[in-house]
Amino acid sequence: MAFENIYGYDGVKQKLLEIKGWYDNIDELEAEGIVLPKGIFFSGVAGCGKSKLAGEFARLIDDNPSIITNRANIKAVFDAAREMVRTTGKVKVILIDELDLLVKDNNSAARILQTQIDGVDNNLGIFVIATANDKYCIPNALLRSGRFDYRLELCYPSKRDRKTLFENFFKQNNINGKGVDFTYLAEITLGWSCADIKLVCNTIKLKLGKNITPDGIEDVVTDTRFSNSTLTPKEERTYAYAVHEAGHAFVAVYYDAYVHFFRAFLCHTYEAEGMTICNDYDSSNDFRNEDAAIRVALGGPEAEKCVTGVHGLGGWNDYQNAQQRAFMLVGKLGCGNDGIKNIIPDYPRGSLTVNCSQQNVRNSEVEYQYLLTQLEKEVKELVSRNTEIIKAFANVLMEKGVLTRKEAMNIMHQMTVN
């Protein structure tokens, strides 16, 4: 079965099988005067399976595709491919993985490749397949129609594809998936690549073995994807930092319908002394997810001010994050009081003068500042009403260095939330 080892991307695979069908009937189509495409170009984010998909597609058409690895063998590969087609009558595929690396800062390689593709008779039976992570460093002339006639961009897997990936990687690794909510796993991994999902499934197998539990899976998801630092030793933990992260965590759990809290921990990093890990859901199609994320960002510094009376330097990144998200809500999504009137082309504020009237700029500034001020006020009130819960979160962080989702949920259930 075609693409049996590649999960998801059903629409892409359907398009590729259609192209394969044309080359399976090349003689018949040529007799009808139909011109076949010369090549296909795969681009997209790293880790989404471009190379694997391109390689398997190449082998569907040609059992032994020719591979271009450097500038020096471009002409030789094309010459050999032409000769093979003439002598065998079979279709020949030329595969170029990471085309961007081949031509980046190398105009000579790009020109040679263009010349060689131009020299291919469309119906000769040579088909070029290329992949790239960064399509912007490839000359537009090389990617135009007549050279690469089809261009497919692989984005991060959809929720449905993520669910399929988890199910198949569990099966592939012989992981007991009984009782595992794959829909939930797909829901909390918005923005994950195929490689990310494969890695976390492998780690579940390594760390949990046969003891698969929902809490264990969440721990692995967090450790594998998000945590890149070690916990602060107990004797070095600072209460103000603990309260700061507790504030983020509390607001995240409070708005659990819109943002998913994994854990908070105290750690030494280049930018911070602690970290709170959340992930967006993709089940909601309105602005409430972004609104909740802004509130979570503000929760840390507001908790620190409320509980300790200190406004720490750690709040700078949080405020910057909140500002950028608020500006996007107003500028990109038109969520200000006047709706579409406030939509402008770009953010952050430094780019506001591009294609915008000064009145639109001022309108958007006012709306964005109003939104931030209103959300900050609401978060401050929420935090001040629930300082005991935040202190309980902070106590766990001071004792263990980490606050898990399960611990946060238990504290929230045991204590009164106002």
C-alpha positions as CSV (number, residue, x, y, z in Angstrom):
1,M,0.0,0.0,0.0
2,A,1.3,3.5,-0.9
3,F,2.5,5.6,2.0
4,E,1.7,3.0,4.6
5,N,4.5,4.2,6.8
6,I,3.4,7.8,6.7
7,Y,0.5,8.9,8.9
8,G,-1.7,11.9,8.2
9,Y,-1.5,14.4,5.4
10,D,-4.3,12.5,3.4
11,G,-4.9,15.4,1.1
12,V,-1.2,15.7,0.2
13,K,-0.9,11.9,-0.4
14,Q,-4.0,12.0,-2.6
15,K,-2.3,14.7,-4.8
16,L,0.9,12.7,-5.0
17,L,-0.9,9.5,-6.1
18,E,-2.6,11.5,-8.8
19,I,0.7,12.7,-10.1
20,K,2.1,9.1,-9.9
21,G,-0.9,8.0,-12.0
22,W,0.0,10.4,-14.8
23,Y,3.5,9.0,-14.9
24,D,2.2,5.4,-14.9
25,N,0.3,6.4,-18.1
26,I,3.0,8.6,-19.7
27,D,2.8,7.0,-23.1
28,E,-0.9,7.3,-23.4
29,L,-0.9,11.0,-22.2
30,E,1.9,11.9,-24.5
31,A,0.0,10.4,-27.4
32,E,-2.9,12.8,-26.5
33,G,-0.5,15.8,-26.5
34,I,-0.7,16.3,-22.7
35,V,2.4,17.9,-21.2
36,L,3.4,16.3,-17.8
37,P,4.9,18.3,-14.9
38,K,8.7,18.3,-14.6
39,G,8.9,18.4,-10.8
40,I,7.4,18.9,-7.4
41,F,8.8,20.9,-4.5
42,F,8.0,20.2,-0.8
43,S,8.5,23.0,1.7
44,G,7.4,23.6,5.3
45,V,8.4,23.5,8.9
46,A,11.2,21.2,10.1
47,G,10.2,17.8,11.4
48,C,6.9,17.4,9.5
49,G,8.1,14.6,7.3
50,K,9.0,16.3,4.0
51,S,12.0,14.1,3.4
52,K,10.3,10.9,4.2
53,L,7.2,11.8,2.1
54,A,9.4,12.9,-0.8
55,G,11.6,9.8,-0.6
56,E,8.7,7.4,-0.5
57,F,6.9,9.2,-3.3
58,A,10.1,9.1,-5.4
59,R,10.3,5.3,-4.9
60,L,6.7,4.9,-5.9
61,I,7.6,6.1,-9.3
62,D,11.2,4.9,-9.6
63,D,12.6,1.9,-7.5
64,N,16.0,3.5,-7.5
65,P,15.8,7.3,-7.8
66,S,19.0,9.3,-8.5
67,I,20.0,11.7,-5.7
68,I,21.7,15.0,-6.1
69,T,23.9,15.7,-3.0
70,N,26.1,18.6,-4.1
71,R,26.8,21.1,-6.8
72,A,29.4,18.9,-8.5
73,N,27.1,16.1,-9.4
74,I,24.1,18.0,-10.7
75,K,24.9,17.8,-14.4
76,A,26.2,14.2,-14.1
77,V,23.0,13.0,-12.5
78,F,20.8,14.6,-15.1
79,D,23.0,13.2,-18.0
80,A,22.8,9.7,-16.5
81,A,19.0,10.1,-16.0
82,R,18.5,11.0,-19.7
83,E,20.6,8.1,-20.8
84,M,18.7,5.7,-18.6
85,V,15.3,6.8,-19.8
86,R,16.5,6.4,-23.5
87,T,17.9,2.9,-22.9
88,T,15.2,1.5,-20.6
89,G,12.1,3.5,-21.5
90,K,11.3,3.8,-17.8
91,V,10.6,7.0,-15.8
92,K,13.5,8.3,-13.9
93,V,13.2,10.4,-10.7
94,I,15.9,12.8,-9.5
95,L,15.6,13.5,-5.8
96,I,17.1,16.6,-4.1
97,D,16.7,16.7,-0.3
98,E,17.3,20.1,1.3
99,L,17.5,22.1,-1.9
100,D,17.8,25.2,0.3
101,L,21.2,24.0,1.6
102,L,22.4,23.2,-1.9
103,V,21.7,26.6,-3.4
104,K,22.0,28.9,-0.4
105,D,24.7,31.4,-1.1
106,N,25.6,29.5,-4.2
107,N,24.2,31.1,-7.3
108,S,26.2,28.8,-9.5
109,A,24.4,25.7,-8.2
110,A,21.0,27.3,-8.7
111,R,21.9,28.3,-12.3
112,I,23.2,24.8,-13.2
113,L,20.0,23.2,-11.8
114,Q,17.8,25.6,-13.7
115,T,19.7,24.8,-16.9
116,Q,19.4,21.1,-16.4
117,I,15.7,21.2,-15.6
118,D,15.1,23.4,-18.6
119,G,16.8,20.8,-20.7
120,V,14.4,18.1,-19.7
121,D,11.7,17.3,-22.3
122,N,8.5,17.3,-20.2
123,N,7.4,13.9,-21.6
124,L,10.9,12.4,-21.7
125,G,10.2,10.7,-18.4
126,I,12.4,12.6,-15.9
127,F,10.7,13.9,-12.8
128,V,12.5,16.1,-10.2
129,I,11.5,16.0,-6.5
130,A,13.0,18.5,-4.0
131,T,12.5,19.5,-0.4
132,A,13.5,22.5,1.7
133,N,12.9,23.9,5.2
134,D,13.6,27.5,4.0
135,K,12.1,28.2,0.7
136,Y,12.9,31.9,0.9
137,C,16.6,31.4,0.2
138,I,15.8,29.6,-3.1
139,P,15.7,31.9,-6.2
140,N,12.1,32.4,-7.3
141,A,13.2,31.6,-10.9
142,L,14.2,28.1,-9.9
143,L,10.8,27.4,-8.3
144,R,8.6,28.8,-11.1
145,S,6.2,26.8,-13.1
146,G,7.9,24.9,-15.9
147,R,10.6,23.8,-13.5
148,F,8.8,22.8,-10.3
149,D,5.2,22.8,-11.5
150,Y,3.8,21.7,-8.2
151,R,4.7,23.2,-4.8
152,L,3.3,21.6,-1.7
153,E,3.8,23.1,1.8
154,L,3.6,20.8,4.8
155,C,2.3,22.6,7.8
156,Y,2.1,21.3,11.4
157,P,-0.2,18.3,11.6
158,S,-3.9,19.1,12.2
159,K,-5.6,17.8,15.3
160,R,-7.0,14.8,13.4
161,D,-3.5,14.1,12.0
162,R,-1.9,14.4,15.5
163,K,-4.4,11.9,16.8
164,T,-3.6,9.5,14.0
165,L,0.2,10.0,14.6
166,F,-0.2,9.2,18.4
167,E,-2.3,6.1,17.7
168,N,0.1,4.7,15.1
169,F,3.3,5.5,17.0
170,F,1.9,3.8,20.1
171,K,1.1,0.8,17.9
172,Q,4.5,0.9,16.2
173,N,6.3,1.0,19.6
174,N,4.1,-1.7,21.1
175,I,2.9,0.8,23.8
176,N,-0.3,-0.2,25.6
177,G,-2.7,2.4,24.6
178,K,-5.6,1.0,26.6
179,G,-7.3,3.9,28.4
180,V,-5.2,6.5,26.7
181,D,-7.3,9.5,25.4
182,F,-5.7,10.1,22.0
183,T,-8.1,12.9,21.3
184,Y,-6.9,14.7,24.4
185,L,-3.3,14.2,23.4
186,A,-4.0,15.7,20.0
187,E,-5.8,18.6,21.7
188,I,-2.9,19.6,23.9
189,T,-0.2,19.3,21.2
190,L,-1.2,22.2,18.9
191,G,1.9,23.3,17.0
192,W,3.8,20.0,17.3
193,S,5.6,18.5,14.4
194,C,5.5,14.8,13.4
195,A,9.1,14.5,14.8
196,D,7.9,16.0,18.1
197,I,5.1,13.5,18.4
198,K,7.4,10.5,17.5
199,L,9.9,11.7,20.1
200,V,7.4,11.9,22.9
201,C,6.0,8.4,22.0
202,N,9.5,6.9,22.1
203,T,10.1,8.6,25.4
204,I,6.8,7.3,26.8
205,K,8.0,3.8,25.9
206,L,11.5,4.4,27.5
207,K,10.3,6.1,30.7
208,L,7.0,4.5,31.5
209,G,7.4,1.0,30.0
210,K,4.2,-0.8,30.8
211,N,3.1,1.6,33.6
212,I,1.2,3.9,31.3
213,T,-0.9,6.5,33.2
214,P,-2.5,9.8,32.2
215,D,-0.3,11.6,34.7
216,G,2.8,9.8,33.5
217,I,2.1,10.8,29.9
218,E,1.6,14.4,30.9
219,D,4.9,14.4,32.7
220,V,6.7,13.0,29.6
221,V,4.9,15.4,27.3
222,T,6.2,18.3,29.5
223,D,9.7,17.0,30.0
224,T,10.2,16.0,26.4
225,R,8.8,19.1,24.7
226,F,9.2,22.0,27.1
227,S,11.7,21.5,29.9
228,N,15.3,22.4,28.9
229,S,16.7,23.3,32.3
230,T,17.3,21.7,35.7
231,L,15.4,22.5,38.9
232,T,16.8,25.1,41.3
233,P,18.3,23.4,44.4
234,K,16.0,23.7,47.4
235,E,18.4,26.0,49.3
236,E,18.5,28.4,46.4
237,R,14.8,28.8,45.8
238,T,13.3,32.3,46.3
239,Y,9.8,32.8,47.5
240,A,9.1,35.8,45.2
241,Y,9.9,33.6,42.2
242,A,7.7,30.9,43.5
243,V,4.8,33.3,43.9
244,H,5.4,34.7,40.4
245,E,5.2,31.2,38.8
246,A,2.3,30.3,41.1
247,G,0.4,33.3,39.8
248,H,0.9,32.2,36.2
249,A,-0.2,28.7,37.2
250,F,-3.3,29.8,39.0
251,V,-4.6,31.9,36.2
252,A,-3.8,29.2,33.7
253,V,-5.8,26.6,35.7
254,Y,-8.6,29.1,36.2
255,Y,-8.9,29.5,32.5
256,D,-8.4,25.8,31.8
257,A,-11.1,25.8,29.1
258,Y,-8.9,28.0,26.9
259,V,-5.3,27.3,27.9
260,H,-3.9,24.0,29.1
261,F,-1.6,24.2,32.2
262,F,1.1,21.5,32.4
263,R,3.4,22.5,35.2
264,A,5.4,25.3,36.8
265,F,8.9,25.0,38.1
266,L,11.8,27.0,39.6
267,C,14.9,26.8,37.5
268,H,18.0,28.7,36.3
269,T,17.8,29.8,32.7
270,Y,19.4,32.7,30.8
271,E,16.2,34.8,30.9
272,A,14.3,33.7,34.1
273,E,14.4,32.0,37.5
274,G,11.3,30.0,36.8
275,M,9.0,28.8,34.1
276,T,5.3,28.0,33.7
277,I,4.4,25.7,30.9
278,C,1.1,26.0,29.1
279,N,-0.1,25.0,25.7
280,D,-2.9,26.4,23.5
281,Y,-5.9,24.4,22.6
282,D,-7.1,24.5,19.0
283,S,-10.7,23.5,19.7
284,S,-11.9,27.1,20.0
285,N,-12.2,29.4,16.9
286,D,-12.6,32.7,18.7
287,F,-10.3,35.1,20.5
288,R,-10.8,33.7,24.0
289,N,-7.7,31.4,23.8
290,E,-5.5,34.5,23.1
291,D,-7.4,36.5,25.8
292,A,-6.7,33.7,28.3
293,A,-3.0,33.6,27.3
294,I,-2.7,37.4,28.0
295,R,-4.2,36.9,31.4
296,V,-1.8,34.0,32.2
297,A,1.1,36.3,31.2
298,L,-0.1,39.0,33.6
299,G,-0.8,36.6,36.4
300,G,2.8,36.2,37.4
301,P,3.8,39.8,38.0
302,E,0.4,40.6,39.5
303,A,0.7,37.7,42.0
304,E,4.2,38.8,42.9
305,K,3.0,42.4,43.6
306,C,-0.1,41.3,45.5
307,V,1.5,38.6,47.8
308,T,5.0,39.9,48.3
309,G,4.6,43.6,47.6
310,V,7.5,43.4,45.2
311,H,7.5,44.1,41.5
312,G,10.3,41.9,40.2
313,L,12.3,42.2,37.0
314,G,10.9,38.9,35.8
315,G,7.7,40.7,34.9
316,W,9.3,42.5,31.9
317,N,9.1,39.5,29.6
318,D,5.5,38.8,30.8
319,Y,4.4,42.3,30.0
320,Q,6.1,42.2,26.7
321,N,4.3,39.0,25.9
322,A,1.0,40.4,27.0
323,Q,1.5,43.5,24.9
324,Q,2.3,41.6,21.7
325,R,-0.7,39.3,22.1
326,A,-3.0,42.2,22.9
327,F,-1.8,44.2,19.9
328,M,-2.4,41.2,17.7
329,L,-6.0,40.9,19.0
330,V,-6.7,44.5,18.1
331,G,-4.6,44.7,15.0
332,K,-4.8,41.3,13.4
333,L,-8.2,40.1,14.6
334,G,-10.1,43.4,14.9
335,C,-11.2,42.7,18.5
336,G,-11.3,46.3,19.6
337,N,-14.5,48.3,20.2
338,D,-14.7,49.4,16.6
339,G,-14.0,46.1,15.0
340,I,-12.8,46.2,11.4
341,K,-12.0,49.9,11.7
342,N,-9.0,49.0,13.8
343,I,-7.5,46.3,11.6
344,I,-3.9,47.2,10.5
345,P,-1.4,45.1,8.6
346,D,1.4,44.4,11.0
347,Y,2.6,44.3,14.6
348,P,4.6,45.1,16.8
349,R,4.3,48.8,17.1
350,G,7.4,49.6,15.2
351,S,5.8,48.6,11.9
352,L,2.6,50.5,12.3
353,T,3.5,53.2,9.8
354,V,3.4,50.7,6.9
355,N,0.3,51.2,4.7
356,C,-1.7,52.7,7.6
357,S,-3.3,56.1,8.0
358,Q,-2.2,57.8,11.2
359,Q,-5.8,57.8,12.4
360,N,-5.9,54.0,12.1
361,V,-2.6,53.8,14.0
362,R,-4.0,56.0,16.8
363,N,-7.3,54.1,16.9
364,S,-5.4,50.8,17.2
365,E,-3.1,52.2,19.9
366,V,-6.0,53.3,22.0
367,E,-7.9,50.0,21.6
368,Y,-4.8,48.0,22.4
369,Q,-4.0,50.0,25.5
370,Y,-7.6,49.9,26.7
371,L,-7.7,46.1,26.2
372,L,-4.4,45.6,28.1
373,T,-5.5,48.0,31.0
374,Q,-8.8,46.2,31.3
375,L,-7.3,42.7,31.4
376,E,-4.6,43.8,33.9
377,K,-7.3,45.2,36.2
378,E,-9.4,42.0,36.0
379,V,-6.3,39.8,36.6
380,K,-5.3,41.9,39.5
381,E,-8.8,41.5,41.1
382,L,-8.8,37.7,40.4
383,V,-5.3,37.3,42.0
384,S,-6.2,39.4,45.1
385,R,-9.3,37.3,45.7
386,N,-7.3,34.1,45.6
387,T,-4.0,34.8,47.3
388,E,-4.4,31.7,49.6
389,I,-4.5,29.4,46.6
390,I,-1.5,31.2,45.0
391,K,0.4,30.8,48.3
392,A,-0.4,27.1,48.4
393,F,0.9,26.8,44.8
394,A,4.1,28.7,45.9
395,N,4.6,26.5,48.9
396,V,4.6,23.4,46.7
397,L,7.1,25.1,44.4
398,M,9.4,26.0,47.3
399,E,9.2,22.4,48.7
400,K,9.5,20.4,45.4
401,G,10.7,22.9,42.9
402,V,7.9,21.9,40.6
403,L,4.1,22.1,40.6
404,T,2.4,19.6,38.4
405,R,-1.0,19.9,36.8
406,K,-2.5,17.2,39.1
407,E,-1.2,19.0,42.2
408,A,-2.6,22.3,41.0
409,M,-6.0,20.8,40.2
410,N,-6.1,19.1,43.6
411,I,-5.4,22.3,45.4
412,M,-8.0,24.2,43.4
413,H,-10.6,21.5,44.3
414,Q,-9.7,21.6,47.9
415,M,-9.8,25.4,48.3
416,T,-12.5,27.9,47.5
417,V,-11.9,29.7,44.2
418,N,-13.4,33.2,44.1
